[in-house]
Amino acid sequence: MLNLLFALAVTASPQVKPATNTACPVLGGKVSEKSKTVVARGQEYRICCGGCDTTLLKNPDKYLGKDGTPKNAKM
């Protein structure tokens, strides 16, 4: 029964968009496909170090544009 509930919860949850950023949205350090990730606003972001996850989650508006693009992203 518990497995069924878990399966339903996973199926019902919205899909998270995969990370595409090449710089940490918080500190701007280089990130790679092996970097730690965090999910904010339904989007996955690669971060450069362990402290950046809580910083980004605490105040995503400071680091992310309305469309989810990191504010420090090069245009």
C-alpha positions in Angstrom: 0.0 0.0 0.0 2.8 2.4 0.9 4.5 1.7 -2.4 1.3 2.5 -4.3 1.0 5.8 -2.4 4.6 6.7 -3.2 4.2 5.8 -6.9 1.1 8.0 -7.1 2.8 10.9 -5.4 5.8 10.7 -7.8 3.5 10.4 -10.8 1.3 13.3 -9.7 4.2 15.7 -9.0 5.1 18.1 -11.7 8.2 17.4 -13.8 11.4 19.2 -12.8 13.2 20.9 -15.6 16.8 19.7 -15.8 19.7 22.0 -15.0 21.4 23.8 -17.9 23.4 26.5 -16.1 27.2 26.6 -16.4 27.8 29.0 -13.5 26.4 28.8 -10.0 23.5 31.3 -9.7 24.7 32.3 -6.2 28.5 32.7 -6.4 29.1 32.5 -10.1 31.6 29.7 -9.9 31.9 27.2 -12.7 29.7 24.1 -12.5 29.6 20.9 -14.5 27.2 18.0 -15.0 28.8 16.4 -11.9 28.0 19.4 -9.7 25.5 19.2 -6.9 22.0 20.4 -7.9 19.1 22.0 -6.1 15.5 22.5 -7.3 14.0 26.0 -7.1 10.7 27.0 -8.7 10.4 23.7 -10.5 13.8 24.0 -12.1 17.0 22.2 -11.3 20.2 24.4 -10.9 23.8 23.3 -10.6 25.6 24.9 -7.7 29.3 25.3 -6.9 29.3 24.4 -3.2 27.2 23.1 -0.4 26.2 26.5 1.1 24.8 27.7 -2.2 21.8 25.4 -2.0 20.3 26.9 1.1 21.2 30.4 0.0 19.4 29.9 -3.3 16.3 28.3 -1.7 16.1 31.0 1.0 15.8 33.8 -1.6 15.5 32.6 -5.2 14.2 36.0 -6.4 17.6 37.5 -5.5 19.4 35.1 -7.8 16.9 34.1 -10.5 15.0 36.2 -13.0 11.2 35.8 -13.4 11.8 33.3 -16.2 14.1 31.2 -14.0 17.3 32.3 -15.7 20.1 33.0 -13.2 20.7 36.7 -13.0 24.4 36.2 -13.3 24.0 34.3 -16.6 26.0 35.7 -19.5 23.7 36.9 -22.3 
